[in-house]
Amino acid sequence: MTYHRVCGAKRQNHLPYGSDFGHLHDMSKSSFLIQPNPDSPGLSQSVQGVNETGKSVTLPVVNEKPITLFLNRQEIVTSMTLGDWVPELAVGYFLNQNMLRRDDKITGIDVDDDLGVVIVRTSHETDFEAKMKRKIRTSGCAEGTAYGDMMERFDDIALDKNAQFKASWLIELSKAINTVPSLYLSAGAIHGCVLCQQNRPLVYMEDIGRHNAVDKIAGWMFLNQTTPHDKVFYTTGRLTTEMVIKTVQMQIPVLVSRSGFTAAAVDLAREAGLTLIGRAKGKRFIALSGIERIQFDSADGADFVETPSHQRAAQRDER
């Protein structure tokens, strides 16, 4: 598979496509494979304003860019996004919309920064003209992808029933995720999603919409041939039907959020056998589905107390 950026700046550094991550449990648990860089050029800008007292303030504000996704010669959708990790975003979107199958072969990915276009090329062309109309995915939290397309194979996915989640892992995950520098903490108006293995966060992606952040991780997993069965998915956002569906699509058995649930999301999680953990703060959490996977080993252990900056960011996210 080839990757070609037509113009513009080089992509962020990352591990090469095709890497095998089955050995991750032997690596240091203190470092991410990929983590946010809030100072990365182009992701945010400083804007002058005033606060409630009339005093001048400078505020970091995230950028929002339209990216048009093509699958071979077919234009599929225009998405408002941060503009980083564009190949991963495109591949993850196509996977989660069932436009790409797990056994499809991607032969190339072309990105044109100036035009805001990414083209994913496969060995066999597919035609979605009858299925997809051109549409714009907005950055709004509630505006996601087409529900029917995502549900096509939902009932056929079997999550690993032998996967385990130790409650004590949540303390280490919360500490690592909530203390690493991020746009979520510095600028707000952003969502974060993290692919984890046991008590170690691996890949932390951010974007304006939850759906974009999830798609980036789904695409990264596909391009790097990462097995999902022993992974945990962490999100800063609410546990909605879209979050449950996409986690199941990725075949990850455990979904965690520091935020709350919707009733429909709980119903879907129970139907799929997904372990659904919400309101996760330090060692405290509520599980509403897949409880049989959880080992309750942290009742008397040390806790992690969130910093004031993260508490403020979380309060913004829960509104």
C-alpha positions as CSV (number, residue, x, y, z in Angstrom):
1,M,0.0,0.0,0.0
2,T,1.4,3.4,-1.0
3,Y,0.8,6.7,0.7
4,H,1.2,9.9,-1.2
5,R,0.7,13.5,-0.1
6,V,0.2,15.6,-3.2
7,C,1.1,18.9,-1.5
8,G,1.4,20.7,1.8
9,A,3.2,19.8,5.0
10,K,4.3,16.3,5.9
11,R,2.0,14.1,8.0
12,Q,2.7,13.6,11.7
13,N,5.2,11.0,12.7
14,H,3.8,7.6,13.4
15,L,4.7,4.0,13.3
16,P,4.8,2.4,9.9
17,Y,1.7,0.8,8.4
18,G,1.7,-3.0,8.8
19,S,3.3,-3.1,12.2
20,D,2.5,-6.0,14.5
21,F,1.4,-4.7,18.0
22,G,0.9,-8.1,19.6
23,H,3.9,-7.5,21.8
24,L,2.6,-4.3,23.4
25,H,2.3,-5.8,26.9
26,D,6.1,-6.0,27.0
27,M,6.6,-2.3,26.3
28,S,6.8,0.5,28.8
29,K,3.4,1.5,30.2
30,S,4.4,5.1,30.7
31,S,4.5,6.2,27.1
32,F,1.9,6.5,24.3
33,L,2.5,5.3,20.8
34,I,0.6,8.4,19.6
35,Q,-0.4,11.3,21.8
36,P,-1.8,14.7,21.1
37,N,0.5,17.7,20.4
38,P,-1.5,20.8,21.3
39,D,1.3,23.0,19.9
40,S,1.3,21.3,16.5
41,P,1.0,24.0,13.8
42,G,-2.4,24.3,12.2
43,L,-4.5,22.7,14.9
44,S,-5.3,25.8,16.8
45,Q,-4.8,29.6,16.8
46,S,-4.7,32.3,19.4
47,V,-7.7,34.7,19.4
48,Q,-7.9,37.9,21.3
49,G,-11.0,38.7,23.4
50,V,-12.2,39.9,26.7
51,N,-13.5,38.1,29.8
52,E,-16.5,38.9,32.0
53,T,-14.6,41.9,33.6
54,G,-13.6,43.4,30.3
55,K,-10.0,42.4,30.7
56,S,-8.2,41.4,27.5
57,V,-7.5,37.7,27.2
58,T,-5.9,35.4,24.6
59,L,-7.6,32.1,24.0
60,P,-6.4,29.1,22.0
61,V,-9.2,28.2,19.5
62,V,-9.2,24.9,17.5
63,N,-9.3,25.1,13.7
64,E,-12.0,23.5,11.7
65,K,-11.3,22.3,8.1
66,P,-13.4,20.6,5.4
67,I,-12.0,17.4,4.2
68,T,-13.6,15.6,1.3
69,L,-13.3,11.8,1.3
70,F,-13.2,9.8,-1.9
71,L,-13.3,6.0,-2.2
72,N,-11.6,5.3,-5.5
73,R,-13.4,7.6,-8.0
74,Q,-16.5,8.1,-5.9
75,E,-16.9,11.2,-3.8
76,I,-18.5,10.0,-0.5
77,V,-18.7,12.8,2.1
78,T,-17.3,16.2,3.2
79,S,-16.3,16.2,6.9
80,M,-15.4,19.1,9.1
81,T,-12.3,18.1,11.1
82,L,-9.1,19.2,12.6
83,G,-7.3,18.2,9.5
84,D,-4.7,15.9,11.1
85,W,-4.4,12.1,10.6
86,V,-6.5,12.4,7.4
87,P,-5.7,8.9,5.9
88,E,-6.7,7.3,9.2
89,L,-9.8,9.3,9.3
90,A,-10.8,8.4,5.8
91,V,-10.1,4.6,6.2
92,G,-11.9,4.5,9.5
93,Y,-14.9,6.3,8.2
94,F,-15.2,3.8,5.3
95,L,-14.8,0.9,7.6
96,N,-17.4,2.1,10.1
97,Q,-19.8,2.8,7.2
98,N,-19.3,-0.8,5.8
99,M,-17.9,0.6,2.6
100,L,-14.6,-1.1,3.3
101,R,-14.5,-4.8,4.5
102,R,-11.8,-6.0,6.8
103,D,-10.4,-8.2,4.0
104,D,-10.3,-5.4,1.4
105,K,-6.8,-4.4,0.1
106,I,-5.9,-0.7,0.1
107,T,-3.5,0.0,-2.7
108,G,-2.9,3.7,-2.0
109,I,-4.0,6.8,-0.2
110,D,-3.6,10.2,-1.8
111,V,-3.9,13.4,0.2
112,D,-4.2,17.0,-1.3
113,D,-3.8,19.5,1.5
114,D,-4.6,22.5,-0.6
115,L,-7.9,21.1,-2.0
116,G,-8.8,19.3,1.2
117,V,-9.2,16.0,-0.5
118,V,-8.2,12.4,0.5
119,I,-8.6,9.5,-1.9
120,V,-8.5,5.9,-0.6
121,R,-7.8,3.4,-3.5
122,T,-8.6,-0.3,-3.3
123,S,-7.7,-3.2,-5.5
124,H,-11.3,-3.5,-6.6
125,E,-13.5,-0.5,-7.2
126,T,-16.9,-0.2,-5.5
127,D,-19.9,1.8,-6.5
128,F,-21.9,3.6,-3.7
129,E,-23.8,6.0,-5.9
130,A,-27.1,4.3,-5.1
131,K,-26.3,4.1,-1.5
132,M,-24.6,7.3,-0.6
133,K,-25.6,10.9,-1.5
134,R,-23.2,13.7,-1.1
135,K,-23.5,15.2,2.4
136,I,-21.6,17.3,4.9
137,R,-20.8,15.9,8.4
138,T,-20.9,18.9,10.7
139,S,-18.8,19.2,13.9
140,G,-21.9,19.1,16.1
141,C,-21.8,16.3,18.7
142,A,-25.1,14.9,17.7
143,E,-24.5,14.9,14.0
144,G,-22.9,11.6,13.1
145,T,-22.9,9.1,10.3
146,A,-25.8,7.3,8.7
147,Y,-27.3,4.9,11.3
148,G,-28.6,2.4,8.8
149,D,-25.2,2.0,7.1
150,M,-23.5,1.4,10.4
151,M,-26.0,-1.2,11.5
152,E,-25.8,-3.4,8.5
153,R,-23.5,-6.0,10.1
154,F,-23.9,-5.1,13.7
155,D,-25.8,-8.3,14.7
156,D,-23.1,-10.5,13.0
157,I,-20.2,-9.2,15.1
158,A,-19.1,-11.4,18.0
159,L,-17.0,-9.7,20.7
160,D,-14.5,-11.7,22.6
161,K,-16.3,-13.1,25.6
162,N,-13.0,-14.1,27.3
163,A,-11.6,-10.5,27.4
164,Q,-11.1,-9.2,30.9
165,F,-11.0,-5.7,32.3
166,K,-9.5,-5.0,35.8
167,A,-11.0,-2.2,37.7
168,S,-7.5,-1.2,38.9
169,W,-6.5,-0.5,35.3
170,L,-8.9,2.4,35.2
171,I,-6.8,4.4,37.7
172,E,-3.7,4.2,35.7
173,L,-5.5,4.9,32.4
174,S,-7.2,7.9,33.9
175,K,-4.0,9.3,35.2
176,A,-2.1,8.8,31.9
177,I,-4.9,10.1,29.7
178,N,-6.0,13.0,31.9
179,T,-2.5,14.4,32.5
180,V,-1.0,14.3,29.0
181,P,-1.0,17.7,27.2
182,S,-4.0,17.9,24.8
183,L,-6.2,20.3,22.9
184,Y,-9.0,18.9,25.1
185,L,-7.4,20.5,28.1
186,S,-5.9,23.6,26.5
187,A,-8.5,24.8,24.1
188,G,-11.7,22.8,24.6
189,A,-14.3,22.4,21.8
190,I,-12.7,19.0,21.2
191,H,-13.2,15.3,21.8
192,G,-10.6,12.7,22.6
193,C,-10.6,9.0,22.0
194,V,-7.9,6.6,23.2
195,L,-7.1,3.0,22.2
196,C,-5.8,1.2,25.2
197,Q,-4.4,-2.2,26.1
198,Q,-4.9,-3.3,29.8
199,N,-3.6,-0.3,31.8
200,R,-1.6,1.4,29.0
201,P,-3.0,4.0,26.7
202,L,-1.6,3.4,23.2
203,V,-3.1,5.8,20.6
204,Y,-4.8,9.1,21.6
205,M,-6.6,10.9,18.8
206,E,-8.6,14.2,19.0
207,D,-11.1,15.9,16.8
208,I,-14.0,18.4,16.8
209,G,-16.5,15.6,16.6
210,R,-16.5,12.3,18.5
211,H,-17.2,10.4,15.3
212,N,-14.0,11.8,13.6
213,A,-11.8,10.8,16.6
214,V,-13.2,7.3,16.6
215,D,-12.8,6.9,12.8
216,K,-9.1,8.0,13.1
217,I,-8.4,5.2,15.6
218,A,-10.4,2.7,13.5
219,G,-8.4,3.6,10.4
220,W,-5.1,3.5,12.4
221,M,-5.9,0.0,13.7
222,F,-6.8,-1.2,10.2
223,L,-3.7,0.3,8.5
224,N,-1.4,-1.1,11.3
225,Q,-3.1,-4.5,11.5
226,T,-3.8,-4.1,15.2
227,T,-5.8,-6.8,16.8
228,P,-8.9,-5.5,18.7
229,H,-9.8,-8.4,21.0
230,D,-7.5,-7.4,23.9
231,K,-8.1,-3.6,23.6
232,V,-10.1,-1.1,25.6
233,F,-11.6,2.0,24.0
234,Y,-11.7,5.2,26.1
235,T,-13.6,8.4,25.1
236,T,-14.0,11.8,26.7
237,G,-17.5,12.1,25.3
238,R,-20.9,10.7,26.2
239,L,-21.8,7.1,25.6
240,T,-24.2,7.3,22.7
241,T,-25.5,4.8,20.2
242,E,-22.9,5.9,17.7
243,M,-20.1,5.3,20.2
244,V,-21.4,1.8,21.0
245,I,-21.9,0.9,17.3
246,K,-18.4,2.0,16.2
247,T,-16.7,0.3,19.2
248,V,-18.5,-2.9,18.2
249,Q,-17.6,-2.4,14.5
250,M,-14.0,-2.2,15.6
251,Q,-14.6,-5.5,17.6
252,I,-13.2,-3.9,20.8
253,P,-15.0,-5.6,23.8
254,V,-14.7,-2.7,26.4
255,L,-15.9,0.9,26.1
256,V,-15.1,3.4,28.8
257,S,-16.0,7.1,29.3
258,R,-15.8,9.6,32.1
259,S,-19.2,10.9,30.9
260,G,-22.7,9.4,31.1
261,F,-24.9,7.1,29.0
262,T,-28.0,7.2,26.8
263,A,-30.6,4.6,27.3
264,A,-30.4,3.5,23.7
265,A,-26.7,3.1,23.9
266,V,-27.1,0.8,27.0
267,D,-29.6,-1.3,25.1
268,L,-27.3,-1.7,22.1
269,A,-24.3,-2.5,24.3
270,R,-26.3,-5.3,26.1
271,E,-27.5,-6.6,22.7
272,A,-23.9,-6.8,21.4
273,G,-22.3,-8.1,24.7
274,L,-20.2,-4.9,25.0
275,T,-18.7,-4.0,28.4
276,L,-20.0,-0.4,28.9
277,I,-18.4,1.7,31.6
278,G,-19.3,5.3,32.2
279,R,-18.8,8.1,34.8
280,A,-15.3,6.8,35.1
281,K,-13.3,9.1,37.4
282,G,-10.2,7.6,39.1
283,K,-11.3,4.3,40.6
284,R,-15.0,5.2,40.5
285,F,-17.2,4.1,37.6
286,I,-20.6,2.7,36.7
287,A,-20.9,-0.4,34.5
288,L,-24.3,-1.0,32.8
289,S,-23.4,-3.8,30.4
290,G,-20.9,-6.7,30.1
291,I,-20.2,-6.7,33.8
292,E,-19.0,-10.3,33.6
293,R,-15.7,-9.1,32.0
294,I,-14.8,-6.9,35.0
295,Q,-12.5,-7.9,37.8
296,F,-13.3,-5.7,40.8
297,D,-9.8,-5.5,42.3
298,S,-9.4,-1.8,43.2
299,A,-11.9,-1.1,46.0
300,D,-9.2,-0.5,48.5
301,G,-6.4,0.7,46.2
302,A,-5.0,4.2,45.5
303,D,-7.1,6.6,43.5
304,F,-6.3,9.3,41.0
305,V,-7.7,12.8,41.6
306,E,-8.4,14.8,38.4
307,T,-6.7,18.2,38.1
308,P,-8.8,21.3,38.1
309,S,-8.1,21.9,34.4
310,H,-9.4,18.5,33.5
311,Q,-12.4,18.9,35.7
312,R,-13.3,22.1,33.8
313,A,-12.7,20.4,30.5
314,A,-14.9,17.5,31.5
315,Q,-17.7,19.9,32.7
316,R,-17.6,21.6,29.2
317,D,-17.9,18.2,27.6
318,E,-20.9,17.1,29.7
319,R,-23.0,20.2,28.9
